[in-house]
Amino acid sequence: MSDDEQQIREDFADAVNMTASQLRHWLDTDESKQVGQKPSGGGESTGHDSGRHIVRILESKQDDLTDDDLAHMRKVVGYVARHSAQRPDGDVHDTPWRYSLMNWGHDPEKR
């Protein structure tokens, strides 16, 4: 494994603080389906689709991860970092900001 791959895996593990089971349950909620950028014709949001990919990654053996998985892991790390930096003031518990992050496997209320 290259140093770059190892760094991606470590950064992903830091960014994604929900388990596969927690994320799968979250993705089934109405709140999860109501947030995020959707294609112009409607349908599933980018974040919701990402969440399903994250569940597959979390449930995979590390040796079975593909280049596509690693690229998605890098994308998740970037999204979580950028979106976390935009934290709104006040209580974020029931906000689209938190829900969007949760679609990407990160619950800002955990830690």
N, C-alpha and C positions, 0 to 999 in steps of 0.2 A: 504494500500500500504506500502510495506516495505521501509526502508531507502535506501536500495540498488536500488530498482526500481525507487524511486524518484530521486536518484543521476543519474541513467542512463538517465532518461527523461530530466533532467536539462543539462547534458553533451551533449546529442543529440541536444537539442535546441540551445546550443552554437555552436556546430560543423556544423549543417546544417543551412546555411544562405540563402538558396534559397527556394522559395515557391513551392508548388506542381505544380502549373501552369508553373513557370519558369523552373523547372526541367523537366517536361514533354516536354516542347518546346525544351529544350536543347537536350534531349535524341533523338529527331527526326532529329538532324543535322548530317551531314556527319562527322564533326569533333568529335562528341561524339562517333560515331561508329568506328572511326579509331584508338582510343587509348585503352590501357589496355591489360591485359593478357587474351589471349583466350585459350580455350581448345585445345589440340593437333590436333584435327580434324577440327579446325576452329569454326566458330559460334560466338555467343555473348560473349563479354568480361565479366569478373567477375564484373568490375565496372559498366558496362551498366546494367547488371542484378540487381546489387545492387541498382542502381538508380530507376529502376522500383519498387523495394520493398520499397524504401524510399518514393516514391510518394504514394503508398498504405498506408504507415504508416501516412504520413502527412494528408491524406484525411480521416483517421479513427478517431472515437471518442476515447479519451484516455482510457475510460473504456473497449473498445473493443479490445485493443491490446493483442496479444497472447504472450506466452512465446517465441515463434519463433521470433516475432516482437521485443521483448525486447533484445533477443540475437543478432539480426541484428543491433539494435540500438547501442549496445555495440561495435560491430564490426566496425560500421561506425565511432564511436568516436575514436577508436584506429587507424583506417586507416587515418583519417583526421589529427590526431596528428602526426603520423609518416611521412606521405607524406609532410605535411606542413613544417616539420623540414628539408626537403631536398630541400628547395626553391633554384632554380638556380639563379645565378647572372644576373643582367640586367632586361630588360623588359620581363615580363612573359605573356603578354596578349595573344599572339598566340603561346603558347607552349604546347606540350603534357603534361607537368607537370600540368599546369592549367586545361587543358581539363580533365585529369584523376580525379582531385579533384572535378571538376564540376559534373562528373558522379556520384560522391558520395555525391552530394548535397551541396558542399562547393565551393563558388566562392571566391578565395583569393583576388580579387580586390574589393569585397564589404566590408563595415564596416565603 
